[in-house]
């Protein structure tokens, strides 16, 4: 931690601190609850499940482009990983089909 911040805290008169967040604003409490699907979030869960059922990557990609992560921003990285996995899988299938047919 920065030494200046520690020094400022020690020199604060009377150690009177005020609460920065609004008690009635409940948006910050969204991160208090765990993510669904065993705590890893649906994005990462679908990424792992996609190795068995690749169509789950496409479903999560639809969720990503449908802005599902606005409900919980912690889901954004997992859903984006699914979009990348779906793209790689699609390219691999197209290359495999091209090699077999040509």
N, C-alpha and C positions, 0 to 999 in steps of 0.2 A: 504494500500500500504506500502511497506517496507520503513522504514525511511532512510535507506542507499541510496536507489534509489532517494528519494526526495532530500537528501543532495547532491548527485552527480549532480543532475540536476541544483541545485542552484549554485553550484560551477563551472559549466562548463563555460570556458572562452568565453565571447561574445555571449553565447547562440546560437552558430551556430550548427545547427543540420542538418544532411543529410538524405535524403529519403532512406529507406532501401530496398524498393521493386523497381523493374525495371518498369519504366513507360510503356515500350513497352510490358512487359509480362502481358498478359491479363488473366492468369489462376486464379489470385486471385479475379477477378471480377465475377467469376461464382457464388459466394455466395451473390452477390448484388441483384440478382433477386429472387423473392419468389418461393417457391416450387409449383408444379402443384397441382391440386385437392384441391382447397380452401386453399392453403398454408400449408397443412399438409403433402403433398407428396403422391405419389401413393401407397407406402407401407402401410402407416397407413390408407389411404382411403380404400384400398383393405381389410385390416384387419377388419375394421368396416363393410364394405359391405359383407364380408364373413360370418357374422352371419345370413344374409338373403340368400346369394348364396355361399355356402361353396366351390364351385369350383373356386371361385376367389382366395382362399388361395393357391390352387395348381398352378394357373396361376402366382401369385406373387412369389411362390417358384421357378418356372422355371426361372423367371426374376432374382431371387437372385442367383441361381446356374449358370445362364448365364452371371454373372458379370455385370448386368445392372447398379449397383451402381457405376461403374467406371465413368459414365457420370456425376453423382453428388453424392459424398460420403455421403451427408446427407440422402440419401434414404436407406442406408445399414441397419439401425436399424429396420425400418418398414418392409423391405423385409424379414429380419431374423425373425421377429415376425410372419410373415405369414408362414414361413417354420415350425416354432414351432407349430402354430395353426393347420396347415395341418397334422402334425404328430399326435397331440393329437386327432384330428377328425378321422383320419384313425384308430387309436387304439380303439377309442370308437365305431366306426362302426364295426370293427372286433369282439370286445367283444360282442356287441349287436347281431350280426349275430350268433356267437357261442352259445350264451344263447338261442336264438330262435330255432336254429337247433338241439341243444343237449338237 
